[in-house]
């Protein structure tokens, strides 16, 4: 496991996924066997890696990636490090005969993302990319509503994502400084449009075209060492997508917005028969027979409480951590060739949409999203 000293690698992948799987006794396979995990933590800063390993009872750690890859007993390489070096590490792991699993984006360059996906396919090894938001209870409920026909004809999707990331001067920033530097692979478009690609494709309908406007609202920030730096990467993105079937999706993403909504991310889906609003976990619906009939009158205060006209979708199934659930699926895929649909090709599709979003912003126009060939 590489990149586990970072926020996402440590919290979601190491502690809440791999170590949680270890502590529950492993992953149950279809024949009843339990597949156990035995991680080795790898990073450039040996002291940091050692501290994490000792804190969580992980026996193996190293700052020598080549030596770790040379061990035939370790079958899977996982990366949650910086985007800029991800494809290089994946290629090295594939050459060493390892199955690979990684965070997204798989690259900040589409040609590189396609190339590493082709190499993974040609290797015959198992490969996967994290698509965590598909496993969020709120989005799973939206997909259930879609599959049940609740919406009728889906007309539009509205997404709001983001929160205020402190500048780092008077309060510590919640995100690493490289996120705000172009040369380090930063920017919210390359980060979040990868997510919106698989969310829209799988939950609603395939993305056909995009129009995106980015912005760098806060041009100066303070890094982890208290040094002021120029934040030249985009910290907000305002994107509109045309989906298959004529569905219009609008998704705003920002690290410079204060939250006054139900969650850090919310999606509203409007259809001819009903609408739904979902956050990370909760989901509320309003059918056409329960839709109120407001009248526009700017001269009088609004007396209707629109929040009261929605009904919550119940939690009818247990919801485990989404990252952990996908880890378990990938481990079963490696161990017994269980079904898996999120190979590095999916990672390349995410990079494609992010790259088109950046190009749309630069050229100030709509762009079609062509099918990728692998």
N, C-alpha and C positions, 0 to 999 in steps of 0.2 A: 504494500500500500504506500503510494507516493503522494505527498501533498497533504498529510494528515495533521500538520501543525497549523494549517489555515482554518478559518472559521467553518466553512462548509465541510471540508475534509474531516475535521475533528468531530464536530457536533453530529452531523447527519450520517456520515459514512462510517467513521470508526466507532463512536460511542453508541449511537442509536441504531446502527445497522449491524456491522460485523461483530462487535462485542456483545450486542444484544442477542445475536444469533448464537454466538459461542455460549453465552450464559444460559440460554434456553435449551442447550443440549444439541444444537445443530438444526439442520433443515431436513424434514422428513421427505424421503423419496417415494416414488410410486410403489415400490416393492416393500415399503415399510422400514427400510434402513434409514439410519440417521447420518447425514453428511455433516461432519464437523469442520469448522474453519480453524486455521492456525496461521494468523497473520504475522508478517514481518514488516515492521515500520521502517521506511527509508526516507531520508531527507538530507539536505546539505548541512544543516546545523545539527551535529550529533548530540549536543547537550539538550537541545529542545526535543529531539526525537526520544532520547533516553528518558527525559522527564515525563513525557506522555506515556511511554511504555511502562515505566515503573509505577506511575499513578494508577494504571489500569491492569496491572498484572500481565502485561504482554512480555513474553520471555525474549523475543527476538527483535532486534533493531540494528540499523546500520546507516552509515553515510556513504556506502559504496554500492551504487545501483548496479554496476556491472557484475560485481560479485554475487549480488542477490539474484540477478537474472540468470546467472550461471548454475544456480542450484536447481537440479531437475525435479526436486520434490515439491517446489512451489510452482503450481500450474497456471495461476492467474496473476496478471499484472493489472493494478488499478491506479489511475491517476486522477488527482483532484488539485494539481498544481496550477501554475500560471498557463494561460492559454497559449502564449507565444511558443512554448517549448513542447506542447502536448503531442503534436504529430511526430516530432523527433523521437520522443520517448516511446510512443506506441509502435513506431517502426522498429525501434531497437528491441522492444519486447516481442514483437511478432517474429523477428529474426532469431530470437532466442527460443522460439517454440512455445511462447506463452499465449494463452487466451487473454484477451484484453477487454477491459471495462473502464469507462472514463466519464468524467463530467463533460458538460458542454459549455461553450462551443468546442468542437473538436479542432478548430483552427480559426484564425481571423482572416483566412484566405481560402476562397472556395476551391481553387485548383488543388491546394494542399489537402483540403478536406476530402475531395473526391479521390485523390491519389491514395490516401491512406485507407479509404474505404475499399478501393479496388485491391490494394495489397492484402488487406484483411480477408477479403473474399477469396483471393487466389491462394492464400495460405492454407485454407481448409480448417483454420482454427476458429473457435467461437469468439465473437466480438459483440460489444454492446455499448450503448451510450445512455446516460441517465436521462429519463423523461419523467421526472418525479411528480410533476403537477397532475399527470393523468391519474395518480393514485390518491389525490386529495379527496376526502369524502364529499366536499361541496361539488367538485367537478364530476365525480362519479354519479352524484345525484342528478346533475344536469344531463349527463349521457343517458341515464335511466329514463328520464322524462322524455328525451328525444326519441329513444328506442320504443317507448310505449305509445308514441303518437300524441303525447299531451299537448305539444305546441301547435299541432296542425301544420301549416306551412310556416317554417321559420322565416321571419322577415329580417331581423337584425340582431346583432350581438354588440353589447357595449361593455368594455372592460376598463377598469381603473386600477392601476397598480402603483404602489410607491409609498414613500414616507420621507420625513425630513432626515437626511443624513447630515449630522453636525459637521461644521467646517473644520473642526479639529483644533481650534484655538481656545475658546472658552469652555467647550465640552469636547470630549474625545469622539472622533468619528466612529460610526458603527461599521464602516466598510474600509478595506485597505486602500492606501493612496494610489496604488497602481490602477485601480478602477477608473481613475480620472486623468490618466495620461495616455495619449494616443500611442506613443512609442512602446508602451508596455502592454498594449492590447486592451486598453480600457475603453469605456464607453457603454452607455446603457443600450444602444441599438444592437451592438454585437452580442451583448449579454442577454437581453430580454426577447428580441425578435426570434432567437432560437427557441425559446420557450413557447412563444405565441404560435410558431409554426406547428408544433406537434399538438398543442392544445386545440387550435382551430381545426386542423386536419382530422383529429380523432374524435373530438367532442361534437363538432358541428358539421363541417364539410371542408373538402380540400381548398386551399388557398389558390386563387387564380391570378390575382394581381394586387399590387400594393402602391400606396402613395404615403410617403413618410416625411415628416418635418422634424428635424432634431434641433436641440438647443444646448448651449452651455450657459446655464443660468448663473452659476457661481464660478467665476473664472480663477479664483485664488483660494487655495486650501492650505492646511497645515498637516504635514505627514506624521508618521509614528514617532519620529525623533524630534518633533517640535519645529521643524524647518518649513518655512513657507514655500510653496511651489505653485507653478502655473498649472491650473486644471484645464487642459486643452481638449479633453474628450467630452463628448456629449453627456449631459446628466439628465436629459429629458428627451422623450420621443413621443410624437403625436402621429399615430399611424391609422390609416384606413385601409381595409382589405376587402376585396371582392372575392367571395367564396363561390364554390360550385352551387348552381341553383339560384344564383342571383342574390344570395344572402350578403348583406353589408355588415362588416364588423369594424368597429372603431375601438382602438385600445390605446389609452394614454399610459405611459410609463414615466415615472419621475422619481429622482432622489432629492427633489427640491419642492416637495409638496407636503402640506400638513393634513393629517387624516381626519376627515369627518364623514365616515361611512362605516359600514358594519365590520370591515376587516381591511388588512393591508392590501388585499386584492379582492375585487368583486366583479362578477360578470352578470349582466342583465340580458336575458334572451326574450325577445318578443316575437310571438307567433299569432296566427289568425285565431287560434282556439285558446291560447293561454300564454302567460309570461312567467318567468322565474328569475330570481336573483340569488346568486350563490357567492359565498366567501370560501375560505379554506375548508371549513367544516359544515357550516349551516347552509340551508337552502330554503327559500320561501317561494310559494307559487300563488298565482292569481288566475283563475279560470275566467273565461269570458262571461259566464253566468254570475260571477262574483265581482265583476269589474264595476267600480262606482262610476257615476256620471257627473263629473265636476263641470262647473260653468265658470268661464273666465270672467272675473270681475276685479280689476285692480283697485277699485275704490273701497273695497271692504276687506278686512282681515280674513284669511282663510280659516274656515271652521272645520273642514274635514281633516281627519287624521289619516293620511294615506298609508301609514305603516300598519294600521290596524286591519286593513283590508286584505292582508296576505296570510297564507296558511303555511306553517313550517312542514317540510318533508321530514318524516321521522327517521331516526337512526335504526334501520331494520337489520343492519348487519354490522359486525364488529369492525372497527377501523384501526388497523395497526399503522405504524409510521410508514409513510409512502416510500421513502428511500429504502427502508428495510424490506418491504414487500417486493420491490423490484430487485433488490439484491438476492432475495430468496429465489425469485424466478430465474435470474441469471445463473445462479449456482445449480439449479435443477437443469437448466439448459446445457451447462457444461458437463454435468455428471451423467445425465440420462437422455440428452437431446430433447428435452421438453420444449414445447412451442415457445418461440421468441420472435418478436417482430421489430425490435429496436436495435438493429445493427448499426455500424458506423455509417451506413447509407442514410439513416435517419439523422445522424449528426450532420452530414453534408447538406441535407435539405434545410436544416436550421441555419447553417452558415449561409446558404444561398439566399434565404429570405432576409437575413441581416445585411448581407452585402447589397442586395437590391434596395433595401431600406436606405442605406447610406447613399447609394447612387441616386435614388429618387430625391433625397434631400438635396444633394449636390446639383442635380439637373432640374429640380423643381417640376417633376412630372410623374404621371402614373407609369408603372412598369409591369409587364406580364411576368408570371412565374413559370418558366418552361419546365417540363419534366426532365429530370437528370438521368443520364445514362451511366450505368456501371458495368 
